Amino acid sequence: MLAAALPPPSAYGAGVEPWTGRGDRLDLTCSPSLFLAPLPAAVPVVSRSLVGPVTVHEQVVVMPDEERAERARRLLTTPPAGLRDEITGRELVRPCGDREEGGDSDVVRLPYRKEPFSRGGWTGETESLAVRRAKAPADATYRDSVAHVALVVRRGATVARLIWQGPAGTDLAAAVRAGRAALTRTLDRLPG
């Protein structure tokens, strides 16, 4: 029932398809630390990854009861390690192309943010960040500019972790809003 409720990949945009495990980039931030929180083991899970102009990770977990579901949700919203330098406190997430070129260009960013989220009986948190090269072109790809949005929410004993990443262009806030809207549409389809 949960798998059938997920939208078709095209709901996230043209060219978005299920990940085949080959060659496609699953993390457009080039920061694997954003995906380190493990899902609970030995419980029913529906999970899929989509790739294309944006990447989407949908994971829905059914826990035995609401108390364990809330514990799982909190575990999944623990701020990821590796976002900040331990000594300077500077955010480390940079556009992927920036890393490949030595990481010495200036960047513009919306810092990592975690906020309460509530909609249709789902409660939890949304996380977001966005970063771009200071001189990113208007048609920037994830190598120049990227936004990351995650919803980690619970309704009853069901926990959903939805992650969207895409090129942010020059308007980082608009990209974060677009990612949040895409994930909210998916959340609206899920039974609780």
N, C-alpha and C positions, 0 to 999 in steps of 0.2 A: 504494500500500500504506500509506504514512504517513497520507494523508488519510483513508482508510477506517478507520484505527486510532483516530482522534480520537473522543471520546465525542459523543453527541448533545448539542446545547446544553442540553437539559433536565437533563443530569447536573449542571449547576452551579446548578440551582434553577428553580423555576417562573417563567415569564415571560422566561427568558434566550433570546435569539434571535440569529441572525447579524446583524451590523451591515449596514444597507442604504446607509450613506453619508449618510443624511439625519437631521438633528436630534438624534440620540441622542448623549449625552456619552460619549466614549471614554476620557477620563482623569478619574476621580472625585477625584483629588487636586488638580486644577487646577494641576498643575505639569508642563508638557510636558517638562521636563528629564528626567523619569523614563523617557522613551522615545527619547532622542536617539541612543543607540548604534545604528549602522547594521548591517544584516545584510550578510554578504559578498555580493558581486555575482557573477553568472555561475556559480552553482551551483544545483542543484535545491533549491527551498524550498517547503514547505507552510505557508501562513499564513492565519489567519482571526481575526477579531475578533467577539466576542459582547457584546451589551449587554442590559440589563434591570436587575433589582435589584442585580446585580453586573456588572462588566465583566471580560472575559477575553480575553487575547491569546495565541494559540498560534502558535509559529513553530518549525518543524523544518527544519534545514539539513543536507544531505548534502554533506560535503566530500570532496575526492579522496583524502585519506589522514588518518591519525590525528594526525600532526604539525600539519597545517593546521587540523584540527578543534579541536585544543587551543588554537592561536593565536586562532581565531575565538571560542571560548568565553571566553577571557581578555579579549578585546576587548569582548565583550558584557557582562562583569561589571565593567567599569571603573565606579567610583562616579560616579553622574550629577552633572554640574555643576549649580549652581543650588540645591542643597539647603541650603546654608549661606551666610549673609552673609559676604562676603570680609573685612570689617573686624572684626565682632563675633564671628564664628563661630557665631552663633545659627542654628538650623534655621529655614528659611523656609516649609516646607510647613505649610499651615494648612487648616482646612476651607474648602470653596469659599464657603459663605455668609459666612464670616469676612472673606474678601477683598472681597466685595461691600459689606459694611457698614463698611469702613474698616480692618478687621484689628486693632481695638484691644481685643478681649476676651481674657481669659486662656485658655490652652489647656493641656490635659493631653496628654502624648505618650509613645509608646514611640519612642525615637530610631532613626534609620536604623541598621540592623545588617546585617552580612554575615557568614555563617557557612558552614563547610564542609558539604557535603551528599553523601551516598553511599547508593545504594539500587539493588539489582538490576543491578549493573554500571554504572549511571550515576554519574558523579562530577562534582562542581563546587561550586556555591555557591548558597545561598538568601539573598535580601535581603528585608528587611521594615522597615516603619515603620507607625505608626498615630498618629492625632491626633484629638482631639475638643475641642469647646468645653467649658470648665469646667462650664458649666451646660447641657449638652446634654440634651434630653429623652430619655426611655427609648426612644421610637420614632424615634430620630434617623435622618435620611437622610444621604447623603454631604455635604450642605451643612453638617451639624453635626458629623459624625464619620466618619472614613474610615480603612480599613486597606489597605495595599499589600503584596503578597507576590510575589516573583519567584523562579523556579528557573531557573538557567542551568547546564546540565549537558551532559556528553558521554558517549557510549558508542560506542567504536570511532570511526568517521569521522562519526557522526551527532551533531549539536548540537541541543539543544532549549532554547528560551527560552519559558517559560510565565509569564504575568503575570496576577494576580488582584487585583481591587480591589472593595471593598464597604463599606457602612456598618458602622462599628465599634461602634455603640451605646455603652454605658458601660463595657464590659469589653474594652479594647483587646487584651489578650493573647489572649482567647478568639477575637476576630475574626481575629487573625493565625494562630492555630492552625487555624481553619476554612478560611482561604485556603490554607494549606500543605497541609492534607488534601485539598482539592479538586484542587490541582495534582499532588499525589503520585498520586492515583487516575488522572489523565490520563497521567502519566509511566509508570505501570505498564502501560498499554495499548499503548505505543509499542514497535515493534520497534527493535532497536539496530543 
